[in-house]
Amino acid sequence: MQKYSVQITRIAESDIQKIFEYISRDSKSAAIKWVKEIKQQIDTLENFPLRCLIIPEAQELGKKYRHIIYGNYRTIFRIEGSEVIIMRIIHSARLLDLQVFNK
């Protein structure tokens, strides 16, 4: 079984921080729990990241970005060789800013 190295981009780290701050407005304990659980889910991508669906926006981007869903949030990533690169973590109701992927 192939093991993948999981890397989180700065913008994805920033997404986590912003979501934490937003959830903290109502409940700091819920925000802490969310961060813990989203990071656990990201860790599962070390094994079988190909189990995750290709995002609908992939055709526009020209690359096979995938996502994994946790509650109302999408963790969007790509696979490069033996690396999984976490690109964004966004609320599923938000439109995905495709410009971020062209950098």
C-alpha positions in Angstrom: 0.0 0.0 0.0 1.4 3.4 -1.0 1.7 6.0 1.7 1.3 9.7 0.7 2.9 12.7 2.3 0.3 15.4 3.1 1.3 19.0 2.7 -1.0 21.9 3.7 -0.6 25.2 1.8 -0.4 28.5 3.6 -3.8 29.5 2.1 -5.4 26.3 3.4 -3.8 27.0 6.9 -5.3 30.4 6.7 -8.7 28.9 5.8 -8.5 26.7 8.9 -7.7 29.8 11.1 -10.5 31.8 9.6 -13.0 29.0 10.1 -11.8 28.5 13.6 -12.3 32.2 14.4 -15.8 32.2 12.8 -16.9 29.1 14.8 -15.3 30.5 18.0 -17.8 33.4 17.9 -20.5 31.0 19.0 -18.4 28.3 20.8 -14.7 28.1 21.3 -15.0 24.4 22.3 -16.9 23.6 19.0 -14.2 25.5 17.1 -11.4 23.5 18.8 -13.3 20.2 18.1 -13.8 21.2 14.4 -10.0 21.9 13.9 -9.1 18.6 15.6 -11.6 16.7 13.4 -10.7 18.4 10.1 -7.0 17.7 10.8 -7.8 14.0 11.6 -9.7 13.8 8.3 -6.8 15.4 6.4 -4.5 12.8 8.0 -6.6 10.0 6.4 -5.4 11.2 3.0 -2.0 9.5 3.7 -3.8 6.4 2.7 -6.1 6.1 -0.3 -6.6 9.8 -1.4 -7.9 8.5 -4.7 -11.0 7.4 -2.9 -12.1 11.1 -2.9 -14.1 12.5 -5.8 -12.8 14.9 -8.4 -14.3 18.3 -7.9 -16.9 19.6 -10.3 -14.7 22.7 -11.0 -11.8 20.4 -12.2 -12.7 20.8 -15.9 -12.4 24.6 -15.6 -9.1 24.2 -13.8 -7.6 21.7 -16.2 -6.3 19.5 -13.3 -7.8 16.7 -11.3 -8.4 18.4 -8.0 -10.3 16.3 -5.5 -12.2 17.0 -2.3 -13.2 15.3 0.9 -16.2 16.6 2.8 -16.5 17.2 6.5 -19.8 18.6 7.6 -20.4 21.7 5.6 -16.7 22.1 4.6 -14.8 20.9 1.5 -11.1 20.1 1.7 -9.8 20.6 -1.8 -6.5 18.9 -2.8 -4.4 17.6 -5.6 -2.1 14.6 -5.8 1.4 15.0 -7.2 3.3 11.7 -7.3 3.4 10.6 -3.6 2.3 13.9 -2.2 -1.2 15.2 -1.4 -1.3 19.0 -1.4 -4.2 20.6 0.5 -5.1 23.7 -1.5 -8.2 25.1 0.2 -10.7 24.4 3.0 -14.0 26.2 2.3 -17.6 26.1 3.3 -19.5 24.1 0.8 -22.0 26.9 0.2 -19.2 29.3 -1.0 -18.2 29.5 -4.6 -14.6 28.3 -5.2 -12.3 31.2 -6.2 -10.6 29.6 -9.2 -7.9 32.3 -9.4 -6.3 30.8 -6.3 -5.4 27.7 -8.3 -3.6 29.6 -11.0 -0.9 30.8 -8.7 
